[in-house]
Amino acid sequence: MYDVEIKMIQKNKQEQVTNVRVGLRKVEFVKSPFHFMINDAPVYMKGASQIPMDYYPDRMMNDKEVEWLIDSAIASNFNIIRVWGGGMYMTDKFYEYADE
């Protein structure tokens, strides 16, 4: 993971600064046999689909549940979690913890 500072400058005046953590890598999809190449190394995806943990978004997931979900995936030797695209988005904490 890398810490990156992004500055928006307009007419020689700094308007906004954002700090983010990013993982830089080369990703290639290989169809046969189905796998990905990450930084030129083959990686076979092992994981599960994540669906909303509650129907009501306000009580869907707190930080403790996020950590439990990601830690459980790690303990199961998963290297991917597919997030269900049904209109409920995961918290930023979920993606930040997953990136680590």
C-alpha positions in Angstrom: 0.0 0.0 0.0 1.1 3.5 -0.8 0.1 6.8 0.7 -0.7 9.3 -2.0 -1.4 13.0 -1.6 -3.6 14.5 -4.4 -3.7 18.3 -4.8 -6.1 20.2 -6.9 -4.6 23.5 -8.0 -6.5 26.0 -10.1 -4.9 29.3 -11.3 -1.9 28.7 -9.0 -4.1 28.4 -6.0 -4.4 25.2 -4.0 -8.1 24.4 -3.9 -8.2 20.9 -2.3 -5.9 18.2 -0.8 -6.9 14.6 -0.5 -4.8 11.8 1.0 -5.6 8.2 0.0 -3.9 4.8 0.3 -3.7 2.9 -2.9 -2.3 -0.4 -4.0 -0.6 0.0 -7.4 -0.4 -3.2 -9.5 -0.6 -4.6 -13.0 -3.7 -6.8 -13.4 -4.5 -9.0 -16.4 -7.4 -11.4 -16.9 -6.5 -14.8 -18.5 -9.4 -16.8 -19.9 -7.9 -20.3 -20.1 -7.4 -21.5 -17.5 -9.4 -18.9 -15.8 -7.2 -16.7 -13.5 -5.6 -13.3 -13.1 -2.0 -12.2 -13.5 -1.1 -9.8 -10.7 2.3 -8.2 -11.3 3.0 -11.0 -13.8 2.3 -13.8 -11.3 -0.7 -16.1 -11.7 -3.4 -15.7 -9.0 -6.4 -18.0 -8.8 -9.4 -16.4 -7.2 -10.8 -18.0 -4.1 -13.7 -16.2 -2.4 -17.4 -15.6 -1.9 -20.1 -13.1 -2.7 -21.0 -10.5 0.0 -24.6 -9.6 0.2 -26.2 -6.9 2.5 -26.0 -8.1 6.1 -29.3 -6.4 6.9 -32.2 -5.0 4.9 -32.0 -1.6 6.7 -28.8 0.3 5.6 -28.5 2.2 8.9 -27.9 -1.0 10.8 -26.2 -2.9 8.0 -22.7 -2.9 9.2 -20.6 -1.3 11.9 -16.7 -1.2 12.0 -16.6 -4.3 14.3 -18.7 -6.3 11.8 -16.6 -5.1 8.9 -13.4 -6.3 10.6 -15.1 -9.7 11.4 -16.2 -10.2 7.8 -12.7 -9.4 6.3 -10.9 -11.4 9.1 -13.2 -14.4 8.4 -12.4 -14.2 4.7 -8.7 -14.1 5.5 -9.0 -17.1 7.8 -10.8 -19.0 5.0 -7.9 -18.3 2.6 -10.0 -16.1 0.4 -8.3 -13.6 -1.8 -11.5 -12.0 -3.3 -14.9 -10.8 -2.0 -17.4 -10.1 -4.7 -19.7 -7.3 -3.5 -23.3 -7.7 -4.6 -24.5 -4.9 -6.8 -28.1 -4.7 -5.6 -28.1 -1.0 -4.7 -26.7 -1.1 -1.2 -23.1 0.0 -1.0 -20.6 -1.1 1.6 -19.0 1.4 3.9 -15.7 3.1 3.1 -14.3 1.2 6.2 -15.1 -2.1 4.4 -13.0 -1.1 1.3 -10.2 0.4 3.4 -9.9 -2.7 5.6 -10.0 -5.0 2.6 -7.2 -3.0 0.9 -5.0 -3.7 3.8 
